[in-house]
């Protein structure tokens, strides 16, 4: 069900708020399906996203292979009015909050970075399928890890994020939601947390974006293949930058610009992210290509998003202070952050 209200008071007076509660069959793809709701640039969307298990894994005895027919459902797609190929969609995440006081994780026999997979077969036995339950304390902002084979317990900081956000791919292609690529998808980068803005290149009319795969927290690389998977309440402000292309997913925070590459091997994902960041720095500063390459080489940072999915993700980041006040996308991040600040 989708409802629309308009703010009549406060600093966000006149902002349309779209409340969408998913209904009907779950969505597991980007592309290939009609939109569930229409969003205008400047609107704020509030919605719910299910965890990667579709809510079916609720105890440590619920083996995903037995209770899940598919993985990684997303909410959407949403049609953005006026979005056309060659534009850039800006999604500012005002809030990503756990919808439950628990999250689940698991290991799988042929999934993750430290096991045999279908693309890297080995002779050792497959890993055991095992499930962990995490208790979330929203008051203290912590996630409780409890070992399954001992009494070891430790509290970890809650760091809610979305693992999967994307638009419909180009040329009518349909991609599984578990795959990351230039359209976004299963990026699994912890930087996609509240307060950030994600930029995605538009490939089809309306953009058709979808989102989901909430994580209560995730380490860089998502090494076992599964984070602390959790259903989320999400608030996102939507904007459109006309006639500005974005070749790979990009993130802007209050202090950093981040480019994301997706590929196998991981070296290629690294190269894509670094090449995109160097090009972005050229655009923002007017630096000559090799001067920008040199600056990113000395001031840049890099980390893996995931090294377990069909394509791996790497991100390349640079502090905006290094760029001496350069403004990305006409100040879209600051504008959207101000738009949603009263709604936090």
GUVOLO-724189 format. One record per residue (C-alpha): x, y, z. Coordinates in nm, 4 decimals. Example, Ala and Ser with C-alpha at 12.3 -4.5 7.8 and 13.67 -1.06 7.14 Angstrom:
// GUVOLO-724189
{x: 1.2300; y: -0.4500; z: 0.7800}
{x: 1.3670; y: -0.1060; z: 0.7140}
This chain:
// GUVOLO-724189
{x: 0.0000; y: 0.0000; z: 0.0000}
{x: 0.1226; y: 0.3498; z: -0.0862}
{x: 0.0017; y: 0.6741; z: 0.0691}
{x: 0.1132; y: 1.0329; z: 0.0099}
{x: 0.1152; y: 1.3223; z: 0.2563}
{x: 0.2537; y: 1.6746; z: 0.2349}
{x: 0.4332; y: 1.8397; z: 0.5237}
{x: 0.2494; y: 2.1526; z: 0.6329}
{x: 0.4819; y: 2.2843; z: 0.8996}
{x: 0.8449; y: 2.3094; z: 0.9974}
{x: 1.1580; y: 2.3475; z: 0.7897}
{x: 1.0393; y: 2.0818; z: 0.5449}
{x: 0.7055; y: 2.2514; z: 0.4699}
{x: 0.5605; y: 2.1350; z: 0.1395}
{x: 0.7739; y: 1.8220; z: 0.1075}
{x: 0.5772; y: 1.5236; z: -0.0217}
{x: 0.6209; y: 1.2113; z: 0.1889}
{x: 0.5468; y: 0.8792; z: 0.0207}
{x: 0.4708; y: 0.5955; z: 0.2635}
{x: 0.4969; y: 0.2580; z: 0.0940}
{x: 0.4378; y: -0.0765; z: 0.2616}
{x: 0.5393; y: -0.3687; z: 0.0390}
{x: 0.2588; y: -0.6012; z: -0.0665}
{x: 0.2327; y: -0.8925; z: -0.3042}
{x: 0.5150; y: -1.1219; z: -0.4158}
{x: 0.8704; y: -1.0314; z: -0.3179}
{x: 1.1026; y: -0.8757; z: -0.5769}
{x: 1.4389; y: -1.0401; z: -0.6445}
{x: 1.5549; y: -0.8535; z: -0.9542}
{x: 1.6513; y: -0.5156; z: -1.0923}
{x: 1.4655; y: -0.4545; z: -1.4176}
{x: 1.1873; y: -0.6478; z: -1.5821}
{x: 0.8930; y: -0.5536; z: -1.3566}
{x: 0.6573; y: -0.2519; z: -1.3434}
{x: 0.6904; y: 0.0104; z: -1.0683}
{x: 0.4971; y: -0.0109; z: -0.7427}
{x: 0.4810; y: 0.3656; z: -0.6867}
{x: 0.5731; y: 0.6978; z: -0.8425}
{x: 0.8227; y: 0.9349; z: -0.6828}
{x: 0.8933; y: 1.2954; z: -0.7806}
{x: 1.2330; y: 1.4582; z: -0.7402}
{x: 1.2279; y: 1.6243; z: -0.3984}
{x: 0.9992; y: 1.3617; z: -0.2456}
{x: 1.0833; y: 1.1627; z: 0.0642}
{x: 1.0100; y: 0.7895; z: 0.0606}
{x: 0.9429; y: 0.5936; z: 0.3799}
{x: 0.9302; y: 0.2188; z: 0.3425}
{x: 1.0105; y: -0.1225; z: 0.4884}
{x: 1.2649; y: -0.3722; z: 0.3617}
{x: 1.2782; y: -0.7378; z: 0.4569}
{x: 1.6061; y: -0.9106; z: 0.5433}
{x: 1.7977; y: -1.1202; z: 0.2895}
{x: 1.6206; y: -1.4337; z: 0.4129}
{x: 1.2759; y: -1.2864; z: 0.3541}
{x: 1.2132; y: -1.3085; z: 0.7291}
{x: 1.2136; y: -1.6897; z: 0.7139}
{x: 1.5244; y: -1.7437; z: 0.9314}
{x: 1.4187; y: -1.6660; z: 1.2890}
{x: 1.6103; y: -1.9159; z: 1.5044}
{x: 1.9463; y: -2.0910; z: 1.4839}
{x: 1.7588; y: -2.4063; z: 1.3827}
{x: 1.6165; y: -2.2443; z: 1.0669}
{x: 1.8682; y: -2.3478; z: 0.8019}
{x: 1.8372; y: -2.1086; z: 0.5051}
{x: 1.8662; y: -2.3946; z: 0.2554}
{x: 1.5532; y: -2.5461; z: 0.4071}
{x: 1.3350; y: -2.2390; z: 0.4713}
{x: 1.4333; y: -1.9973; z: 0.1901}
{x: 1.3366; y: -2.0458; z: -0.1748}
{x: 1.5248; y: -1.7285; z: -0.2821}
{x: 1.7550; y: -1.4727; z: -0.1220}
{x: 1.7912; y: -1.0950; z: -0.1113}
{x: 1.4427; y: -0.9489; z: -0.1685}
{x: 1.4246; y: -0.5762; z: -0.2419}
{x: 1.1432; y: -0.3236; z: -0.2097}
{x: 1.0298; y: -0.1481; z: -0.5282}
{x: 1.0847; y: -0.0650; z: -0.8018}
{x: 0.9963; y: 0.3034; z: -0.7776}
{x: 0.9429; y: 0.5188; z: -1.0862}
{x: 1.1080; y: 0.8611; z: -1.0604}
{x: 0.9198; y: 1.1205; z: -1.2620}
{x: 1.1354; y: 1.2778; z: -1.5328}
{x: 1.4275; y: 1.0357; z: -1.5004}
{x: 1.5795; y: 0.9509; z: -1.8366}
{x: 1.8910; y: 0.7645; z: -1.9515}
{x: 2.1925; y: 0.9887; z: -1.9057}
{x: 2.0599; y: 1.1446; z: -1.5829}
{x: 2.1813; y: 1.0692; z: -1.2304}
{x: 1.9548; y: 0.9559; z: -0.9489}
{x: 2.0461; y: 1.0860; z: -0.6024}
{x: 1.9228; y: 0.8890; z: -0.3006}
{x: 1.9924; y: 1.0405; z: 0.0410}
{x: 1.9370; y: 0.8000; z: 0.3299}
{x: 1.7945; y: 0.9967; z: 0.6193}
{x: 1.7240; y: 0.6901; z: 0.8337}
{x: 1.7947; y: 0.3179; z: 0.8261}
{x: 1.6605; y: 0.1644; z: 1.1460}
{x: 1.6190; y: -0.2016; z: 1.2459}
{x: 1.2568; y: -0.3113; z: 1.2311}
{x: 1.3201; y: -0.5966; z: 1.4782}
{x: 1.5327; y: -0.6491; z: 1.7865}
{x: 1.7212; y: -0.9378; z: 1.6296}
{x: 1.9291; y: -1.0166; z: 1.3233}
{x: 2.0552; y: -1.3394; z: 1.1687}
{x: 2.3746; y: -1.4565; z: 1.0015}
{x: 2.4991; y: -1.7854; z: 0.8600}
{x: 2.7675; y: -1.9805; z: 0.6851}
{x: 2.6924; y: -2.1816; z: 0.3727}
{x: 2.8670; y: -2.4831; z: 0.2174}
{x: 2.9702; y: -2.3090; z: -0.1084}
{x: 2.9408; y: -1.9373; z: -0.0377}
{x: 3.1815; y: -1.6855; z: 0.1135}
{x: 3.5432; y: -1.5867; z: 0.0697}
{x: 3.7031; y: -1.8748; z: 0.2610}
{x: 3.5362; y: -2.1799; z: 0.1103}
{x: 3.5162; y: -2.3679; z: -0.2146}
{x: 3.2670; y: -2.2136; z: -0.4598}
{x: 3.1383; y: -2.3052; z: -0.8056}
{x: 3.3957; y: -2.0698; z: -0.9600}
{x: 3.6849; y: -2.1677; z: -0.7295}
{x: 3.6454; y: -2.5432; z: -0.6756}
{x: 3.8778; y: -2.7142; z: -0.4286}
{x: 3.9084; y: -3.0601; z: -0.2797}
{x: 3.8394; y: -2.9854; z: 0.0857}
{x: 3.4955; y: -3.0610; z: 0.2332}
{x: 3.2357; y: -2.7811; z: 0.2077}
{x: 3.1698; y: -2.5652; z: 0.5111}
{x: 2.8891; y: -2.6519; z: 0.7502}
{x: 2.5656; y: -2.4592; z: 0.7129}
{x: 2.5277; y: -2.2876; z: 1.0496}
{x: 2.3116; y: -1.9996; z: 1.1762}
{x: 2.3858; y: -1.7317; z: 1.4366}
{x: 2.1289; y: -1.5099; z: 1.6045}
{x: 2.2214; y: -1.1565; z: 1.7134}
{x: 2.0256; y: -0.9627; z: 1.9740}
{x: 1.9974; y: -0.5931; z: 1.8866}
{x: 1.9703; y: -0.3347; z: 2.1623}
{x: 1.8376; y: -0.0200; z: 2.0010}
{x: 1.8683; y: 0.1789; z: 2.3253}
{x: 2.2408; y: 0.1132; z: 2.3676}
{x: 2.3114; y: 0.0862; z: 1.9953}
{x: 2.4742; y: -0.2540; z: 2.0223}
{x: 2.4671; y: -0.5915; z: 1.8491}
{x: 2.5394; y: -0.8990; z: 2.0616}
{x: 2.7572; y: -1.1705; z: 1.9076}
{x: 2.7327; y: -1.5106; z: 2.0816}
{x: 2.9501; y: -1.8001; z: 1.9678}
{x: 2.7676; y: -2.1223; z: 1.8857}
{x: 3.0333; y: -2.3591; z: 2.0221}
{x: 3.1419; y: -2.1756; z: 2.3374}
{x: 3.0194; y: -1.9172; z: 2.5894}
{x: 3.2083; y: -1.6297; z: 2.4206}
{x: 2.9878; y: -1.3174; z: 2.3975}
{x: 3.0799; y: -0.9651; z: 2.2881}
{x: 2.8842; y: -0.6453; z: 2.2231}
{x: 2.9517; y: -0.4799; z: 1.8855}
{x: 2.8392; y: -0.1322; z: 1.7756}
{x: 2.5139; y: -0.1209; z: 1.5797}
{x: 2.5944; y: 0.0265; z: 1.2371}
{x: 2.2802; y: -0.0064; z: 1.0256}
{x: 2.3204; y: 0.0016; z: 0.6471}
{x: 2.1602; y: -0.1212; z: 0.3275}
{x: 2.3481; y: -0.3851; z: 0.1325}
{x: 2.1465; y: -0.3586; z: -0.1890}
{x: 2.0309; y: -0.0467; z: -0.3738}
{x: 2.0109; y: -0.0127; z: -0.7497}
{x: 1.8280; y: 0.0932; z: -1.0629}
{x: 1.7117; y: -0.1060; z: -1.3651}
{x: 2.0082; y: -0.1993; z: -1.5885}
{x: 2.0388; y: -0.0751; z: -1.9459}
{x: 1.9167; y: -0.2472; z: -2.2647}
{x: 1.6251; y: -0.4235; z: -2.0986}
{x: 1.8542; y: -0.6464; z: -1.8981}
{x: 1.7237; y: -0.8122; z: -1.5808}
{x: 1.9738; y: -0.8771; z: -1.3033}
{x: 1.9331; y: -1.0812; z: -0.9878}
{x: 1.9301; y: -0.8658; z: -0.6749}
{x: 2.2322; y: -1.0523; z: -0.5363}
{x: 2.4557; y: -0.9223; z: -0.8187}
{x: 2.6390; y: -0.5857; z: -0.7972}
{x: 2.7375; y: -0.3966; z: -1.1129}
{x: 2.7275; y: -0.0516; z: -1.2712}
{x: 2.3517; y: -0.0297; z: -1.1985}
{x: 2.4179; y: -0.0703; z: -0.8243}
{x: 2.2600; y: -0.3823; z: -0.6795}
{x: 2.4219; y: -0.5834; z: -0.4027}
{x: 2.7007; y: -0.3366; z: -0.3232}
{x: 2.7454; y: -0.4517; z: 0.0386}
{x: 2.9526; y: -0.1499; z: 0.1363}
{x: 2.9204; y: -0.0368; z: 0.5017}
{x: 2.9412; y: 0.3255; z: 0.3840}
{x: 2.5785; y: 0.3014; z: 0.2673}
{x: 2.4547; y: 0.4095; z: 0.6092}
{x: 2.2280; y: 0.6935; z: 0.7323}
{x: 2.3506; y: 1.0389; z: 0.6350}
{x: 2.4974; y: 0.9334; z: 0.3011}
{x: 2.3892; y: 1.0067; z: -0.0551}
{x: 2.4120; y: 0.7401; z: -0.3240}
{x: 2.4411; y: 0.8444; z: -0.6889}
{x: 2.3337; y: 0.6015; z: -0.9621}
{x: 2.3310; y: 0.6468; z: -1.3371}
{x: 1.9813; y: 0.6224; z: -1.4897}
{x: 1.9505; y: 0.3577; z: -1.7622}
{x: 1.5758; y: 0.3458; z: -1.8361}
{x: 1.2885; y: 0.5957; z: -1.8185}
{x: 1.1854; y: 0.6385; z: -1.4554}
{x: 1.5105; y: 0.4872; z: -1.3232}
{x: 1.3114; y: 0.2103; z: -1.1441}
{x: 1.5133; y: 0.1947; z: -0.8242}
{x: 1.4728; y: -0.0653; z: -0.5526}
{x: 1.6387; y: -0.1200; z: -0.2158}
{x: 1.6784; y: -0.3743; z: 0.0622}
{x: 1.9184; y: -0.6216; z: 0.2246}
{x: 1.9502; y: -0.4386; z: 0.5568}
{x: 2.2509; y: -0.5128; z: 0.7758}
{x: 2.2687; y: -0.4280; z: 1.1461}
{x: 2.6424; y: -0.4286; z: 1.0869}
{x: 2.8935; y: -0.5744; z: 0.8418}
{x: 3.2693; y: -0.6021; z: 0.8317}
{x: 3.4579; y: -0.4898; z: 0.5216}
{x: 3.4520; y: -0.7695; z: 0.2672}
{x: 3.1545; y: -0.9519; z: 0.4243}
{x: 3.4013; y: -1.2386; z: 0.4392}
{x: 3.1649; y: -1.5263; z: 0.5272}
{x: 2.9124; y: -1.3954; z: 0.2755}
{x: 2.6443; y: -1.2980; z: 0.5285}
{x: 2.6249; y: -0.9869; z: 0.7481}
{x: 2.3982; y: -0.9380; z: 1.0503}
{x: 2.0887; y: -0.9513; z: 0.8316}
{x: 1.7963; y: -0.7445; z: 0.9571}
{x: 1.4672; y: -0.5994; z: 0.8327}
{x: 1.4759; y: -0.2200; z: 0.8186}
{x: 1.2598; y: 0.0903; z: 0.8225}
{x: 1.4103; y: 0.3238; z: 0.5623}
{x: 1.3619; y: 0.6941; z: 0.4944}
{x: 1.5206; y: 0.8216; z: 0.1727}
{x: 1.5045; y: 1.1567; z: -0.0051}
{x: 1.5038; y: 1.1371; z: -0.3840}
{x: 1.6473; y: 1.3836; z: -0.6327}
{x: 1.7419; y: 1.3885; z: -0.9978}
{x: 2.0450; y: 1.5501; z: -1.1607}
{x: 1.9483; y: 1.6043; z: -1.5227}
{x: 2.1855; y: 1.5356; z: -1.8117}
{x: 2.4711; y: 1.4327; z: -1.5843}
{x: 2.5885; y: 1.0753; z: -1.6297}
{x: 2.7314; y: 0.8585; z: -1.3514}
{x: 2.9175; y: 0.5541; z: -1.4869}
{x: 2.9522; y: 0.3620; z: -1.1579}
{x: 2.7791; y: 0.3913; z: -0.8203}
{x: 2.9112; y: 0.6761; z: -0.6100}
{x: 2.8562; y: 0.7767; z: -0.2474}
{x: 2.8949; y: 1.1181; z: -0.0854}
{x: 2.9194; y: 1.1648; z: 0.2900}
{x: 2.9755; y: 1.4846; z: 0.4872}
{x: 3.3510; y: 1.4280; z: 0.4586}
{x: 3.4212; y: 1.1908; z: 0.1698}
{x: 3.3567; y: 1.1057; z: -0.1935}
{x: 3.3480; y: 0.7324; z: -0.2704}
{x: 3.3501; y: 0.5465; z: -0.6026}
{x: 3.2422; y: 0.1809; z: -0.6185}
{x: 3.3578; y: -0.0789; z: -0.8693}
{x: 3.2171; y: -0.4282; z: -0.9171}
{x: 3.3930; y: -0.7105; z: -1.1012}
{x: 3.5861; y: -1.0333; z: -1.0695}
{x: 3.8719; y: -1.0665; z: -1.0009}
{x: 3.8916; y: -0.8258; z: -0.7057}
{x: 4.1825; y: -0.6504; z: -0.8774}
{x: 3.9473; y: -0.5361; z: -1.1537}
{x: 3.6902; y: -0.4080; z: -0.9024}
{x: 3.9732; y: -0.2136; z: -0.7380}
{x: 4.0826; y: -0.0681; z: -1.0718}
{x: 3.7294; y: 0.0341; z: -1.1690}
{x: 3.6743; y: 0.2172; z: -0.8395}
{x: 4.0102; y: 0.3943; z: -0.8561}
{x: 3.9682; y: 0.4922; z: -1.2212}
{x: 3.6227; y: 0.6333; z: -1.1504}
{x: 3.7478; y: 0.8303; z: -0.8502}
{x: 4.0375; y: 0.9768; z: -1.0479}
{x: 3.7956; y: 1.0838; z: -1.3226}
{x: 3.5577; y: 1.2312; z: -1.0643}
{x: 3.8429; y: 1.4336; z: -0.9107}
{x: 3.9318; y: 1.5652; z: -1.2570}
{x: 3.5706; y: 1.6776; z: -1.3078}
{x: 3.5480; y: 1.8480; z: -0.9691}
{x: 3.8854; y: 2.0206; z: -0.9543}
{x: 3.9907; y: 2.0751; z: -1.3152}
{x: 4.3157; y: 1.8939; z: -1.2449}
{x: 4.4957; y: 1.7349; z: -1.5376}
{x: 4.4529; y: 1.3559; z: -1.5434}
{x: 4.7950; y: 1.2561; z: -1.4117}
{x: 4.7863; y: 1.5292; z: -1.1475}
{x: 4.4548; y: 1.3865; z: -1.0243}
{x: 4.5983; y: 1.0331; z: -1.0399}
{x: 4.8897; y: 1.1456; z: -0.8257}
{x: 4.6589; y: 1.3136; z: -0.5707}
{x: 4.4345; y: 1.0075; z: -0.5369}
{x: 4.7431; y: 0.7862; z: -0.5075}
{x: 4.8651; y: 0.9796; z: -0.2050}
{x: 4.5379; y: 1.0855; z: -0.0389}
{x: 4.2966; y: 0.8087; z: -0.1350}
{x: 4.1627; y: 0.5205; z: 0.0713}
{x: 4.0313; y: 0.1808; z: -0.0390}
{x: 3.8377; y: -0.1077; z: 0.1132}
{x: 3.6394; y: -0.4076; z: -0.0095}
{x: 3.2621; y: -0.4115; z: 0.0062}
{x: 3.2157; y: -0.7824; z: -0.0524}
{x: 3.4396; y: -1.0625; z: -0.1767}
{x: 3.1699; y: -1.3284; z: -0.1870}
{x: 2.9000; y: -1.2326; z: -0.4381}
{x: 2.8860; y: -1.3151; z: -0.8117}
{x: 3.0846; y: -0.9922; z: -0.8609}
{x: 3.3084; y: -0.8431; z: -0.5919}
{x: 3.2943; y: -0.4766; z: -0.4881}
{x: 3.5691; y: -0.2329; z: -0.3944}
{x: 3.5403; y: 0.1296; z: -0.3008}
{x: 3.7852; y: 0.4146; z: -0.3483}
{x: 3.7472; y: 0.7191; z: -0.1240}
{x: 3.9006; y: 1.0624; z: -0.0834}
{x: 3.8364; y: 1.3249; z: 0.1844}
{x: 3.6555; y: 1.6269; z: 0.0436}
{x: 3.8858; y: 1.8564; z: 0.2419}
{x: 4.1673; y: 1.7498; z: 0.0090}
{x: 3.9677; y: 1.8807; z: -0.2870}
{x: 3.9585; y: 2.2351; z: -0.1501}
{x: 3.5839; y: 2.2833; z: -0.1415}
{x: 3.4906; y: 2.1192; z: -0.4710}
{x: 3.1158; y: 2.0525; z: -0.4877}
{x: 2.9773; y: 1.7266; z: -0.6299}
{x: 2.6526; y: 1.7187; z: -0.8283}
{x: 2.5732; y: 2.0828; z: -0.7628}
{x: 2.5567; y: 2.0332; z: -0.3871}
{x: 2.2888; y: 1.7610; z: -0.4006}
{x: 2.4132; y: 1.5921; z: -0.0816}
{x: 2.3943; y: 1.9084; z: 0.1289}
{x: 2.0584; y: 2.0040; z: -0.0204}
{x: 1.9000; y: 1.6648; z: 0.0503}
{x: 2.0544; y: 1.6463; z: 0.3956}
{x: 1.8938; y: 1.9803; z: 0.4813}
{x: 1.5619; y: 1.8651; z: 0.3353}
{x: 1.5321; y: 1.5631; z: 0.5635}
{x: 1.7006; y: 1.6954; z: 0.8769}
{x: 1.3684; y: 1.7882; z: 1.0446}
{x: 1.2397; y: 1.4333; z: 0.9817}
{x: 1.5170; y: 1.2528; z: 1.1711}
